[in-house]
C-alpha cells in the first residue's frame, strides 16, 4: 500500500489518499490522472490493468485500488 500511496501523492500531493473514499466520484482525479496512474501502477506492480477493470469503483480509494492490484497479481 505504501508504494501505491507514493504513486498517488506524485500525481496530487494535496489529497489525503489514505482516507479519501471518493477520488473519482468527488472529481479529485481526472481522466488524465487516471491514465498516468494506471501506467504507474502497471510498472510498479508488474501487472496489466485490463480495460474492464478501469471503472470508478476500482479507483475511488487507495484501498479499492490495492484490492484491484492484489486481484490482478493473483491472476497473473
Secondary structure, 3 states (H helix, E strand, C coil): CHHHHHHHHHHCCCCCCCCCCCCCCCCCCCHHHHHHHHHHHHHHHCCCCCHHHCCHHHHCCHHHHHHHHHHHHHHC
